[in-house]
Amino acid sequence: QVQLVESGGDLVQPGGSLNLSCAASGFTLNDFAIGWFRQAPGKEREGVSAIVNTDGSTYYADSVKGRFTISTDNAKNTVYLQMHALKPADTAVYYCAADSKPYLYYIGGVYGPALEDYPYDYWGQGTQVTVSS
């Protein structure tokens, strides 16, 4: 059974850091793309970052470039999202999701829909991140 479990969300002050984890079970990450999404109250869910484990390529939303880093630990079958210089605008529930067939969307070596919902087959339950003083 495929399962994704997020953890690491917390209340943090502006300028602080958090490290979110997405632990996968029921499959190995090697051939999957993993995305991090977030949804703030009253807003639509948005893609934050993604990693394609077949080639290690990474993708970031403009709003988090230079502040967030996505990585995979294959030994632990876990994907991480390191978040620095957090802002109140980063407050949201953060979800990780897995795409089992990223090769379907590869064009010119780019995983086009990395930050879109539709390629992702499996979703976690989410972890709350609150940035507030």
C-alpha positions in Angstrom: 0.0 0.0 0.0 1.4 3.3 -1.1 1.6 5.8 1.8 3.1 9.2 2.2 3.5 10.7 5.7 4.6 14.3 6.2 6.1 15.6 9.4 8.1 18.6 10.7 5.5 21.3 10.6 5.5 23.8 13.5 5.0 27.3 14.6 8.1 29.4 13.8 8.9 33.1 13.9 9.5 35.1 10.7 13.1 34.5 9.5 13.2 31.1 11.0 13.7 27.6 9.5 12.0 24.3 9.3 12.7 21.0 7.8 9.8 19.0 6.5 9.9 15.3 5.9 7.9 13.1 3.5 8.3 9.4 4.4 7.3 7.0 1.7 6.2 3.4 2.2 4.9 0.7 -0.1 7.2 1.9 -2.9 10.7 3.1 -3.5 11.4 6.7 -4.5 13.9 5.9 -7.2 11.5 6.1 -10.2 9.1 8.6 -8.8 8.7 12.3 -8.8 7.9 13.9 -5.5 6.3 17.3 -5.1 5.6 19.5 -2.2 2.4 21.6 -2.3 0.8 24.0 0.2 -2.6 25.4 0.8 -3.3 28.4 2.9 -6.8 29.2 4.3 -9.0 30.6 1.6 -6.5 30.0 -1.1 -5.9 27.4 -3.8 -3.3 24.7 -3.4 0.0 25.7 -5.0 3.1 23.8 -6.0 6.1 24.7 -4.0 8.9 22.3 -5.1 9.5 19.0 -6.8 12.2 16.5 -7.4 12.4 13.8 -10.0 14.4 11.0 -8.6 15.2 9.4 -11.9 17.6 12.2 -12.7 17.7 14.3 -9.6 16.2 17.4 -11.3 14.6 19.9 -9.0 11.9 22.6 -9.4 10.9 25.5 -7.3 8.1 28.1 -7.3 9.4 31.6 -7.8 8.1 32.5 -4.3 10.5 30.1 -2.6 13.6 30.0 -4.8 16.7 30.6 -2.8 14.9 29.9 0.5 13.7 26.3 0.1 15.7 23.2 -0.8 14.3 19.8 -1.8 16.3 16.6 -1.4 15.9 12.8 -1.3 17.5 10.3 1.1 17.0 7.0 -0.8 18.3 5.0 2.2 15.5 6.3 4.3 13.0 6.5 1.4 12.3 10.1 2.5 12.1 13.4 0.7 12.9 16.6 2.7 12.0 20.2 2.2 14.4 22.6 4.0 12.8 26.0 4.5 14.8 29.1 5.5 14.0 32.7 5.9 10.4 31.9 6.4 7.7 34.5 6.0 4.1 34.8 7.2 3.1 34.2 3.6 4.6 30.7 3.9 1.9 29.8 6.4 -0.1 26.8 5.1 -0.7 23.1 5.3 2.1 21.5 3.3 1.5 18.2 1.4 3.8 15.9 -0.4 2.7 13.9 -3.4 4.1 11.2 -5.6 4.0 10.7 -9.4 4.6 7.1 -10.4 5.1 7.9 -14.1 7.1 11.1 -14.4 8.5 9.9 -17.8 5.1 10.5 -19.3 5.6 14.3 -18.9 9.2 14.6 -19.8 9.8 16.9 -22.8 13.3 18.1 -23.7 14.6 16.8 -20.4 12.2 18.9 -18.4 9.4 17.6 -16.2 6.9 20.2 -17.3 4.1 19.8 -14.7 6.3 19.5 -11.7 4.4 22.1 -9.8 0.9 21.1 -11.1 -1.5 18.8 -9.3 -2.5 16.5 -12.1 0.5 14.2 -12.5 0.5 13.1 -8.9 -1.1 9.8 -8.0 -0.6 9.7 -4.2 -0.9 12.4 -1.6 -0.1 12.7 2.1 -2.3 14.1 4.8 -0.3 17.3 5.3 1.6 19.1 8.0 0.8 22.6 9.3 3.4 25.3 9.0 2.7 28.6 10.8 5.0 31.6 10.5 4.1 34.2 13.0 5.6 36.4 15.7 
